Amino acid sequence: MCDESKCLYFVARQNVLCDVQLEAEGVEIPAHRVVLAACSSYFNAMFTGELSESRAHKILLQEVDGKALGLLIDFVYTSEIQVTEENVQVSMHLGQSCVSPVILYTLE
């Protein structure tokens, strides 16, 4: 048995009950709207407002690094992030624009 956050992560990675597909630079990541909205005011606004993304199954995120999107979604599901010299800049950018302040604290 795994803890709840890890179980959600594995369910998402297997594309089970996912209701949205995020895409950035050709990287496609299945996810659950409720998980994203609960962890991010950016996604909460996207999915609960009148934006077309609130109804779309596939969402193309402009000006977002594909690898960074993967890091972000991993963080949302696991509360863990692997920051390296290669990804610290894009991680900071995503932390500022898409996720709660927790990721920024983690990066500092």
C-alpha positions in Angstrom: 0.0 0.0 0.0 1.2 3.5 -0.7 0.4 6.8 0.9 -2.4 8.8 -0.8 -0.2 11.3 -2.6 2.0 8.6 -4.1 -1.1 6.6 -5.1 -2.5 9.6 -7.0 0.9 10.1 -8.7 0.9 6.5 -9.9 -2.7 6.6 -11.0 -2.0 9.8 -13.0 1.2 8.3 -14.6 -1.0 5.3 -15.7 -3.6 7.7 -17.1 -6.3 6.3 -14.9 -9.3 8.6 -14.5 -7.3 11.6 -15.8 -9.6 14.3 -17.2 -7.0 16.6 -18.7 -3.9 16.4 -20.8 -1.4 19.1 -20.4 1.1 19.8 -23.2 4.2 21.9 -23.4 6.9 21.7 -26.1 5.6 18.3 -27.3 5.6 16.8 -23.8 2.1 15.5 -22.9 1.2 14.8 -19.3 -2.1 13.3 -18.1 -3.5 14.8 -14.9 -6.6 15.3 -12.7 -8.2 18.8 -12.8 -9.2 18.5 -9.1 -5.6 17.8 -8.0 -4.2 20.6 -10.1 -6.8 23.1 -9.0 -6.4 22.1 -5.3 -2.6 22.8 -5.5 -2.4 25.8 -7.7 -4.4 29.0 -8.0 -3.3 29.2 -11.6 -4.9 25.9 -12.5 -7.9 26.6 -10.1 -8.6 29.8 -12.1 -8.1 28.0 -15.4 -10.5 25.1 -14.6 -13.2 26.9 -12.5 -13.6 30.0 -14.6 -15.2 30.6 -18.0 -12.0 30.0 -19.9 -12.2 27.5 -22.8 -9.6 25.4 -20.9 -12.2 24.7 -18.2 -13.9 22.4 -20.7 -11.0 21.3 -22.9 -9.5 17.8 -22.6 -6.1 18.8 -24.0 -4.5 22.1 -23.0 -1.4 23.5 -24.7 0.7 25.6 -22.4 2.5 28.3 -24.3 6.0 29.5 -23.3 6.4 26.6 -20.8 9.4 24.3 -20.9 8.2 20.7 -21.4 10.7 19.2 -18.9 9.7 21.9 -16.3 6.1 21.0 -16.8 7.0 17.4 -15.9 8.7 18.7 -12.7 5.8 20.8 -11.8 3.2 18.0 -12.2 5.5 15.6 -10.2 5.7 18.3 -7.5 1.9 18.7 -7.4 1.4 15.0 -7.0 4.2 14.1 -4.7 5.3 17.4 -2.9 8.8 16.6 -4.0 11.0 18.2 -6.7 14.4 17.4 -8.1 16.2 20.7 -8.7 19.4 20.6 -10.7 21.7 23.3 -12.1 20.1 22.5 -15.5 16.5 23.0 -14.4 16.6 25.6 -11.6 15.8 28.6 -13.8 12.7 27.0 -15.4 11.6 25.6 -12.1 11.7 29.1 -10.5 9.7 30.5 -13.4 7.0 27.9 -13.1 7.0 28.2 -9.3 6.2 31.9 -9.7 3.5 31.5 -12.3 1.7 28.2 -11.7 2.1 26.8 -8.2 1.5 27.8 -4.7 4.4 29.6 -2.8 5.4 26.2 -1.4 7.5 25.4 -4.5 9.3 28.8 -4.2 10.1 28.0 -0.6 11.4 24.6 -1.6 13.7 26.1 -4.2 15.2 28.8 -1.9 
